[in-house]
Amino acid sequence: MTRLEDRVREAVNNIVDPETGMTFGEMRLISDLRENESGVVTIDFKPTSPFCPIALKLALDIKSIASKIEGTEKVFVYCHNHAMEETINKIVN
């Protein structure tokens, strides 16, 4: 794991889910996070249900927080296991 991956993972795992009050880390919403090339980070997440009404907001929150980490140049966030994942992924990326 790279240093950038560590910093991004720590930041996104500390995002608080507005419905539960728990952090993304506690809920294990981030299924994968990797630095594909220098400064380019890809984050995969799974919302709590396939019909989570705030999945788009969660994806945008992840991208926003990750983009603020020093060293990130580009962030891709992919939602998985959601009824609208294709649409969410197009909007976010």
MODELLER restraints for C-alpha pairs under 7 A, 6 or more apart:
rsr = mdl.restraints
at = mdl.atoms
rsr.add(forms.Gaussian(group=physical.xy_distance, feature=features.Distance(at['CA:4:A'], at['CA:71:A']), mean=6.79, stdev=0.5))
rsr.add(forms.Gaussian(group=physical.xy_distance, feature=features.Distance(at['CA:5:A'], at['CA:33:A']), mean=6.85, stdev=0.5))
rsr.add(forms.Gaussian(group=physical.xy_distance, feature=features.Distance(at['CA:5:A'], at['CA:34:A']), mean=6.08, stdev=0.5))
rsr.add(forms.Gaussian(group=physical.xy_distance, feature=features.Distance(at['CA:5:A'], at['CA:35:A']), mean=6.14, stdev=0.5))
rsr.add(forms.Gaussian(group=physical.xy_distance, feature=features.Distance(at['CA:8:A'], at['CA:66:A']), mean=5.55, stdev=0.5))
rsr.add(forms.Gaussian(group=physical.xy_distance, feature=features.Distance(at['CA:8:A'], at['CA:69:A']), mean=6.44, stdev=0.5))
rsr.add(forms.Gaussian(group=physical.xy_distance, feature=features.Distance(at['CA:9:A'], at['CA:33:A']), mean=7.00, stdev=0.5))
rsr.add(forms.Gaussian(group=physical.xy_distance, feature=features.Distance(at['CA:11:A'], at['CA:65:A']), mean=6.82, stdev=0.5))
rsr.add(forms.Gaussian(group=physical.xy_distance, feature=features.Distance(at['CA:11:A'], at['CA:66:A']), mean=6.91, stdev=0.5))
rsr.add(forms.Gaussian(group=physical.xy_distance, feature=features.Distance(at['CA:12:A'], at['CA:24:A']), mean=6.91, stdev=0.5))
rsr.add(forms.Gaussian(group=physical.xy_distance, feature=features.Distance(at['CA:12:A'], at['CA:62:A']), mean=5.95, stdev=0.5))
rsr.add(forms.Gaussian(group=physical.xy_distance, feature=features.Distance(at['CA:12:A'], at['CA:65:A']), mean=6.52, stdev=0.5))
rsr.add(forms.Gaussian(group=physical.xy_distance, feature=features.Distance(at['CA:12:A'], at['CA:66:A']), mean=6.59, stdev=0.5))
rsr.add(forms.Gaussian(group=physical.xy_distance, feature=features.Distance(at['CA:13:A'], at['CA:23:A']), mean=6.23, stdev=0.5))
rsr.add(forms.Gaussian(group=physical.xy_distance, feature=features.Distance(at['CA:13:A'], at['CA:24:A']), mean=4.75, stdev=0.5))
rsr.add(forms.Gaussian(group=physical.xy_distance, feature=features.Distance(at['CA:13:A'], at['CA:25:A']), mean=4.15, stdev=0.5))
rsr.add(forms.Gaussian(group=physical.xy_distance, feature=features.Distance(at['CA:14:A'], at['CA:23:A']), mean=5.34, stdev=0.5))
rsr.add(forms.Gaussian(group=physical.xy_distance, feature=features.Distance(at['CA:14:A'], at['CA:24:A']), mean=6.19, stdev=0.5))
rsr.add(forms.Gaussian(group=physical.xy_distance, feature=features.Distance(at['CA:14:A'], at['CA:25:A']), mean=6.38, stdev=0.5))
rsr.add(forms.Gaussian(group=physical.xy_distance, feature=features.Distance(at['CA:15:A'], at['CA:23:A']), mean=5.37, stdev=0.5))
rsr.add(forms.Gaussian(group=physical.xy_distance, feature=features.Distance(at['CA:15:A'], at['CA:24:A']), mean=5.69, stdev=0.5))
rsr.add(forms.Gaussian(group=physical.xy_distance, feature=features.Distance(at['CA:16:A'], at['CA:22:A']), mean=5.47, stdev=0.5))
rsr.add(forms.Gaussian(group=physical.xy_distance, feature=features.Distance(at['CA:16:A'], at['CA:23:A']), mean=4.21, stdev=0.5))
rsr.add(forms.Gaussian(group=physical.xy_distance, feature=features.Distance(at['CA:16:A'], at['CA:24:A']), mean=6.19, stdev=0.5))
rsr.add(forms.Gaussian(group=physical.xy_distance, feature=features.Distance(at['CA:17:A'], at['CA:23:A']), mean=5.87, stdev=0.5))
rsr.add(forms.Gaussian(group=physical.xy_distance, feature=features.Distance(at['CA:17:A'], at['CA:24:A']), mean=6.57, stdev=0.5))
rsr.add(forms.Gaussian(group=physical.xy_distance, feature=features.Distance(at['CA:24:A'], at['CA:30:A']), mean=6.94, stdev=0.5))
rsr.add(forms.Gaussian(group=physical.xy_distance, feature=features.Distance(at['CA:29:A'], at['CA:45:A']), mean=5.30, stdev=0.5))
rsr.add(forms.Gaussian(group=physical.xy_distance, feature=features.Distance(at['CA:29:A'], at['CA:46:A']), mean=5.21, stdev=0.5))
rsr.add(forms.Gaussian(group=physical.xy_distance, feature=features.Distance(at['CA:29:A'], at['CA:47:A']), mean=6.15, stdev=0.5))
rsr.add(forms.Gaussian(group=physical.xy_distance, feature=features.Distance(at['CA:30:A'], at['CA:44:A']), mean=5.94, stdev=0.5))
rsr.add(forms.Gaussian(group=physical.xy_distance, feature=features.Distance(at['CA:30:A'], at['CA:45:A']), mean=4.35, stdev=0.5))
rsr.add(forms.Gaussian(group=physical.xy_distance, feature=features.Distance(at['CA:30:A'], at['CA:46:A']), mean=6.58, stdev=0.5))
rsr.add(forms.Gaussian(group=physical.xy_distance, feature=features.Distance(at['CA:31:A'], at['CA:44:A']), mean=5.50, stdev=0.5))
rsr.add(forms.Gaussian(group=physical.xy_distance, feature=features.Distance(at['CA:31:A'], at['CA:45:A']), mean=5.21, stdev=0.5))
rsr.add(forms.Gaussian(group=physical.xy_distance, feature=features.Distance(at['CA:31:A'], at['CA:46:A']), mean=6.74, stdev=0.5))
rsr.add(forms.Gaussian(group=physical.xy_distance, feature=features.Distance(at['CA:32:A'], at['CA:43:A']), mean=5.78, stdev=0.5))
rsr.add(forms.Gaussian(group=physical.xy_distance, feature=features.Distance(at['CA:32:A'], at['CA:44:A']), mean=5.01, stdev=0.5))
rsr.add(forms.Gaussian(group=physical.xy_distance, feature=features.Distance(at['CA:32:A'], at['CA:45:A']), mean=7.00, stdev=0.5))
rsr.add(forms.Gaussian(group=physical.xy_distance, feature=features.Distance(at['CA:33:A'], at['CA:42:A']), mean=5.71, stdev=0.5))
rsr.add(forms.Gaussian(group=physical.xy_distance, feature=features.Distance(at['CA:33:A'], at['CA:43:A']), mean=4.44, stdev=0.5))
rsr.add(forms.Gaussian(group=physical.xy_distance, feature=features.Distance(at['CA:33:A'], at['CA:44:A']), mean=6.31, stdev=0.5))
rsr.add(forms.Gaussian(group=physical.xy_distance, feature=features.Distance(at['CA:34:A'], at['CA:41:A']), mean=5.62, stdev=0.5))
rsr.add(forms.Gaussian(group=physical.xy_distance, feature=features.Distance(at['CA:34:A'], at['CA:42:A']), mean=5.46, stdev=0.5))
rsr.add(forms.Gaussian(group=physical.xy_distance, feature=features.Distance(at['CA:34:A'], at['CA:43:A']), mean=6.67, stdev=0.5))
rsr.add(forms.Gaussian(group=physical.xy_distance, feature=features.Distance(at['CA:35:A'], at['CA:41:A']), mean=4.37, stdev=0.5))
rsr.add(forms.Gaussian(group=physical.xy_distance, feature=features.Distance(at['CA:35:A'], at['CA:42:A']), mean=6.40, stdev=0.5))
rsr.add(forms.Gaussian(group=physical.xy_distance, feature=features.Distance(at['CA:39:A'], at['CA:71:A']), mean=5.63, stdev=0.5))
rsr.add(forms.Gaussian(group=physical.xy_distance, feature=features.Distance(at['CA:39:A'], at['CA:72:A']), mean=4.44, stdev=0.5))
rsr.add(forms.Gaussian(group=physical.xy_distance, feature=features.Distance(at['CA:39:A'], at['CA:73:A']), mean=4.85, stdev=0.5))
rsr.add(forms.Gaussian(group=physical.xy_distance, feature=features.Distance(at['CA:39:A'], at['CA:74:A']), mean=6.43, stdev=0.5))
rsr.add(forms.Gaussian(group=physical.xy_distance, feature=features.Distance(at['CA:40:A'], at['CA:72:A']), mean=6.21, stdev=0.5))
rsr.add(forms.Gaussian(group=physical.xy_distance, feature=features.Distance(at['CA:40:A'], at['CA:73:A']), mean=5.83, stdev=0.5))
rsr.add(forms.Gaussian(group=physical.xy_distance, feature=features.Distance(at['CA:40:A'], at['CA:74:A']), mean=4.81, stdev=0.5))
rsr.add(forms.Gaussian(group=physical.xy_distance, feature=features.Distance(at['CA:40:A'], at['CA:75:A']), mean=5.88, stdev=0.5))
rsr.add(forms.Gaussian(group=physical.xy_distance, feature=features.Distance(at['CA:41:A'], at['CA:74:A']), mean=6.38, stdev=0.5))
rsr.add(forms.Gaussian(group=physical.xy_distance, feature=features.Distance(at['CA:41:A'], at['CA:75:A']), mean=4.90, stdev=0.5))
rsr.add(forms.Gaussian(group=physical.xy_distance, feature=features.Distance(at['CA:41:A'], at['CA:76:A']), mean=6.28, stdev=0.5))
rsr.add(forms.Gaussian(group=physical.xy_distance, feature=features.Distance(at['CA:42:A'], at['CA:75:A']), mean=5.89, stdev=0.5))
rsr.add(forms.Gaussian(group=physical.xy_distance, feature=features.Distance(at['CA:42:A'], at['CA:76:A']), mean=4.71, stdev=0.5))
rsr.add(forms.Gaussian(group=physical.xy_distance, feature=features.Distance(at['CA:42:A'], at['CA:77:A']), mean=5.90, stdev=0.5))
rsr.add(forms.Gaussian(group=physical.xy_distance, feature=features.Distance(at['CA:43:A'], at['CA:76:A']), mean=6.18, stdev=0.5))
rsr.add(forms.Gaussian(group=physical.xy_distance, feature=features.Distance(at['CA:43:A'], at['CA:77:A']), mean=4.77, stdev=0.5))
rsr.add(forms.Gaussian(group=physical.xy_distance, feature=features.Distance(at['CA:43:A'], at['CA:78:A']), mean=6.21, stdev=0.5))
rsr.add(forms.Gaussian(group=physical.xy_distance, feature=features.Distance(at['CA:44:A'], at['CA:77:A']), mean=5.89, stdev=0.5))
rsr.add(forms.Gaussian(group=physical.xy_distance, feature=features.Distance(at['CA:44:A'], at['CA:78:A']), mean=4.80, stdev=0.5))
rsr.add(forms.Gaussian(group=physical.xy_distance, feature=features.Distance(at['CA:44:A'], at['CA:79:A']), mean=6.03, stdev=0.5))
rsr.add(forms.Gaussian(group=physical.xy_distance, feature=features.Distance(at['CA:45:A'], at['CA:78:A']), mean=6.34, stdev=0.5))
rsr.add(forms.Gaussian(group=physical.xy_distance, feature=features.Distance(at['CA:45:A'], at['CA:79:A']), mean=5.21, stdev=0.5))
rsr.add(forms.Gaussian(group=physical.xy_distance, feature=features.Distance(at['CA:45:A'], at['CA:80:A']), mean=6.18, stdev=0.5))
rsr.add(forms.Gaussian(group=physical.xy_distance, feature=features.Distance(at['CA:46:A'], at['CA:79:A']), mean=5.84, stdev=0.5))
rsr.add(forms.Gaussian(group=physical.xy_distance, feature=features.Distance(at['CA:46:A'], at['CA:80:A']), mean=5.13, stdev=0.5))
rsr.add(forms.Gaussian(group=physical.xy_distance, feature=features.Distance(at['CA:46:A'], at['CA:81:A']), mean=6.11, stdev=0.5))
rsr.add(forms.Gaussian(group=physical.xy_distance, feature=features.Distance(at['CA:47:A'], at['CA:55:A']), mean=6.11, stdev=0.5))
rsr.add(forms.Gaussian(group=physical.xy_distance, feature=features.Distance(at['CA:49:A'], at['CA:82:A']), mean=6.91, stdev=0.5))
rsr.add(forms.Gaussian(group=physical.xy_distance, feature=features.Distance(at['CA:50:A'], at['CA:81:A']), mean=5.66, stdev=0.5))
rsr.add(forms.Gaussian(group=physical.xy_distance, feature=features.Distance(at['CA:50:A'], at['CA:82:A']), mean=3.93, stdev=0.5))
rsr.add(forms.Gaussian(group=physical.xy_distance, feature=features.Distance(at['CA:50:A'], at['CA:83:A']), mean=5.43, stdev=0.5))
rsr.add(forms.Gaussian(group=physical.xy_distance, feature=features.Distance(at['CA:51:A'], at['CA:82:A']), mean=6.08, stdev=0.5))
rsr.add(forms.Gaussian(group=physical.xy_distance, feature=features.Distance(at['CA:51:A'], at['CA:83:A']), mean=5.98, stdev=0.5))
rsr.add(forms.Gaussian(group=physical.xy_distance, feature=features.Distance(at['CA:56:A'], at['CA:88:A']), mean=5.70, stdev=0.5))
rsr.add(forms.Gaussian(group=physical.xy_distance, feature=features.Distance(at['CA:59:A'], at['CA:77:A']), mean=6.40, stdev=0.5))
rsr.add(forms.Gaussian(group=physical.xy_distance, feature=features.Distance(at['CA:59:A'], at['CA:79:A']), mean=6.94, stdev=0.5))
rsr.add(forms.Gaussian(group=physical.xy_distance, feature=features.Distance(at['CA:59:A'], at['CA:92:A']), mean=6.90, stdev=0.5))
rsr.add(forms.Gaussian(group=physical.xy_distance, feature=features.Distance(at['CA:60:A'], at['CA:92:A']), mean=6.28, stdev=0.5))
rsr.add(forms.Gaussian(group=physical.xy_distance, feature=features.Distance(at['CA:63:A'], at['CA:75:A']), mean=6.27, stdev=0.5))
rsr.add(forms.Gaussian(group=physical.xy_distance, feature=features.Distance(at['CA:63:A'], at['CA:77:A']), mean=6.22, stdev=0.5))
rsr.add(forms.Gaussian(group=physical.xy_distance, feature=features.Distance(at['CA:66:A'], at['CA:75:A']), mean=6.91, stdev=0.5))
rsr.add(forms.Gaussian(group=physical.xy_distance, feature=features.Distance(at['CA:67:A'], at['CA:74:A']), mean=6.94, stdev=0.5))
rsr.add(forms.Gaussian(group=physical.xy_distance, feature=features.Distance(at['CA:67:A'], at['CA:75:A']), mean=6.20, stdev=0.5))
rsr.add(forms.Gaussian(group=physical.xy_distance, feature=features.Distance(at['CA:76:A'], at['CA:93:A']), mean=5.95, stdev=0.5))
rsr.add(forms.Gaussian(group=physical.xy_distance, feature=features.Distance(at['CA:77:A'], at['CA:92:A']), mean=6.82, stdev=0.5))
rsr.add(forms.Gaussian(group=physical.xy_distance, feature=features.Distance(at['CA:77:A'], at['CA:93:A']), mean=6.84, stdev=0.5))
rsr.add(forms.Gaussian(group=physical.xy_distance, feature=features.Distance(at['CA:78:A'], at['CA:89:A']), mean=5.53, stdev=0.5))
rsr.add(forms.Gaussian(group=physical.xy_distance, feature=features.Distance(at['CA:79:A'], at['CA:85:A']), mean=5.46, stdev=0.5))
rsr.add(forms.Gaussian(group=physical.xy_distance, feature=features.Distance(at['CA:79:A'], at['CA:88:A']), mean=6.92, stdev=0.5))
rsr.add(forms.Gaussian(group=physical.xy_distance, feature=features.Distance(at['CA:79:A'], at['CA:89:A']), mean=6.27, stdev=0.5))
